[in-house]
Amino acid sequence: MGRIENAKTLYEQAVFHGTEGALDMADLALDSLEADLMLARGRIAHARFLDGDGPGDVTAFERAVDLYSSLGDTRGEAESLFWVGIYHQVVAHQDDVARPFFERARDLATQTGDRETLAYTLRHLAFASKGTPAARDLLEESTRLRRELGFLPGVAANLLGLAYLARDEGRADDAADLAAEARETAERSEAHRVVQWVAEFTSPQA
């Protein structure tokens, strides 16, 4: 509401007092608000897709990228670029299309010190690099950052990802240890969905 009220005040300054530049300032305030709204709407739409309750949509994220870029908000631009990449990787199954968005998001997140977005981006760059030596390094670095941030559900999800990599590489004992740590971390942080993912990994049919 602060930015809405600010825009109203700037409107009144322009109309009643003739304040120079007030309308431009109002546009910036509303563009910033719209950027945040588009990013939030895009995330909710993605969550609905994951729950099987929507088709997935990239337009809100793309709008957020444009707005944050025009505002010079590098942190916001990094996060929204990451989500554009998520759409292409998770919804459209296009790792090659997603990769440049993740790489740009990684660079901008590093530049701004946004460790949360960086950790997310490295995780999904690891998925895009599956089958290469870089995949494990990227996922381990993402896990290290998530531990530093205290983001235990994310740590658990990454440990499970590392378990899958270990299994694919024929390291069965490492895979079992990583899965056990993932389960313990998920249970401790009440990340019930991650607990389900670990159960799927350890089931005889997996």
N, C-alpha and C positions, 0 to 999 in steps of 0.2 A: 504493500500500500504506500510505502514511502515514496517510491518513484512516481506512482500515479498522482499522489498529492503534490509532489514537486512539479509535475507537468501542469497540473491545474494552476499552481501558483505562478509558474512561468507564463502560462496563457494570460492570466490576469495582468501580469506585469507588461506583457506585450500590448494587450488591448487597451488597458486603462492608463498605463503610465508611459507607454512608448519605449519600454526598455529595449535597447539595441542588443540583438543576439539572443533574446529570451526564447524565441521559437526554435532556433537551432539547438539550444541547450535542451529544450523540451523533446526535440526529435531524438537526441542522443539518449536521454533518459528512457524514452519509450522503446528505442531500438535495443537498449540493454535489457529492459524488461522482456521484450519479445524474444530475444536470444535465449534467456533463461527459460522462458516458457516453452519454446520449441524444443530445447534439450530435454526438459522434463517430460513433455508429451511424447517425445520420441522414445525415451526410456520406458515409459508406461506401455506404449504400443509394443515395444520389444518384449516386455515381460508377458503381455497377453499372447504374443506369438509363441513364446516358450511354453505357455500353459495350453496351447492349442486353441486359443480363443481370438485369433486374428491372423491376417495374412502377412504382417510385417510391412513396414513402410520406411523409406529412407528420406522422404521429402522434408520432414521436420528437422532431421539432423543436418541436411544440406542447407536449409535456411539458417540454422544456428551457425554453421561454419561461415556463411556469407556475412551474417550480422556481426559476429565476434571479430572477424577479420576487418570489417569496415570500422569497427570501434577501436581497433588496436588492442583488443583483449586477447593476448597470446595464450593465456591459461585456458580461457573458454574455448578458443579455437582448437587447442590441442585436444581437449576432451570431446568436442563435437566431431573432430576428424576421426578420433578413435571409434566413435559410435557409427560413423559412416562405414568404417572398415568392418565393424561388427555386423552390420547389415549384409554386406557383401560376403563375408565369411560364413555367418551362421544361417542367414535366411536364404541367400542366393547360392551358397556353396561355391564361391568364386575366390579362392585364396589368392590367385594372381592379381585379381582386381583389388582385393582388400589390402594387400601388402603395402602399396605406396601410401595409403592412408595411415596405416599403422606406423610406418617409418617416419612420416612427417609428424604424426602425433608424438612419437617417441622423442624426436628432435626438439619439438616445442616444449614438451613436458620437462625434458632435461634442462632446457634453457630457463624455464620459470621455476624449477625446483618442485614441480608437482609430482611427488613420489607416488601418490595414489594412482593417478592416470598413467604414470610410467609403468607401475607394476602391472596394471591391467593390460597395457599395450605390449609389454614384453611377454606376458602369458599368451596372448593371441598371435604374436609373431612366432612364438614357439610352435603353436599349432600349425601355422602356415609353413613352418620349416620342418614338419614331421618327416622323419627318414633321413635327416642330415645331422651331422655332429653338433650343429648350432642349437638344435631344439632343446637339448638338456641344459646347456649353458643359459639360454634365455629363460627357461622356466625356473631354474635354480636362482637366478638373479631376481626374478619376480617374487619368488618365495622369500628371499632375504629381505627385500623391501617390505613385503607384507608383514613379516615378523617385526621389523622395526616400527611399523605403524600400529602394531597390535591388532591387525585385521585377521583374527583367527579363522573365521569361516573361509576367507580367501586363502589362507595358509593351507587349510585342510583340502580345499579344492585343488590347489597346486600340488600338494603331496600326492593326491590321487593321480593327477596328470603325470607326475614323475613315476608313479607305480606302473602306469600303462606303458610309459617309455621303457622302463626296466624290463617289463615282460616282453615287449616287442624285441628287445635286444638280447633276450635269453637269460637275463639275470633274475631268475625266479626268486631267490632268497631276498634280494634287494627289493623286488616288487612286493613281496609279502610284508617286509618290514615297513616299507613306505605306506602300504595300505593300512597296516595296523596303526601307524602314527596318524594317518589321515582320519581314521575312525575315532581315535581318542581325542584328537583336536576338534573334530566336528561335534562330538558329544559334549565336550567341555564348553563349547561356544553355542550349544543348542542349535547347530546348523543341521536341522533334521533332513533337509533335502540332500545335503552332502552325505549324511549317514546312509541314505538310501542308495546314493551313487556308489558308495564303497561296498555296500551289500551286493549290488549288481556285479561289481568287479570281482568280488570273492566267491560268487556263487559258482557251482560246478558248470553251469551252462555258459558262463562268461568266456 
